[in-house]
Amino acid sequence: MPKLKTRKSAARRFKVTGSGKIVRRKAFKSHLLQHKSSSRKARLSRVQEIHETNYENVKLMLPYI
């Protein structure tokens, strides 16, 4: 069986926790931050587990995680 290629863009976006869950960063915290509240920016800083409907797609993009 040949080796499978990892989608490098997905490898940069997703990480695996110690318990095996796949987590992602939240969007909308890269620029235009001056008008966003501190609480909103703090909330956007947290990582979030990916939704179960996207799990299979992410697993296909990252075969060795």
Secondary structure, DSSP 8 states (H G I E B T S, - for coil): -------HHHHHHEEE-TTS-EEEE-SS-SS--TTS-HHHHHHHHSEEE--TTTHHHHHHH-TT-
